[in-house]
Amino acid sequence: MITLTRMNDTVYTLNSDLIEMVEETPDTVVTLVSGKKFVVKESREEIVALVCEYKRKISCF
């Protein structure tokens, strides 16, 4: 699970296993495997880092 921020400053937690694609158009758009899209404040690089950090954290158990 990663924490992201919508454009209206609402913070939410997203299951990173459901992310299909992250693109910058120039806003960052996260597309889930269901087709649902979220526009967030974090950059593509920040999201990749958050997912990697989360995966590292859960693989230690």
NORTAZI-V929419 format. One record per pair of residues at least 6 apart in sequence whose C-alpha atoms are under 7 Angstrom apart, sorted by the first residue. I is the first residue (numbers start at 1). J is the second residue. Records with the same first field share a line. If there is no record, write none. Layout:
BEGIN
I = J ; J
END
This chain:
BEGIN
1 = 13 ; 14 ; 15 ; 16 ; 54
2 = 13 ; 14 ; 15 ; 16 ; 50 ; 51
3 = 11 ; 12 ; 13 ; 14
4 = 11 ; 12 ; 13 ; 40 ; 42
5 = 11 ; 12 ; 40 ; 41 ; 42
6 = 39 ; 40 ; 41
7 = 39 ; 40 ; 41
16 = 51
18 = 32 ; 33
19 = 30 ; 31 ; 32 ; 33
20 = 31 ; 32 ; 33
21 = 30 ; 31 ; 32
22 = 28 ; 29 ; 30 ; 31 ; 44
23 = 29 ; 30 ; 44
24 = 44
27 = 39
28 = 39 ; 40 ; 41 ; 42 ; 43 ; 44
29 = 37 ; 38 ; 39 ; 40
30 = 37 ; 38 ; 39
31 = 37 ; 38
END
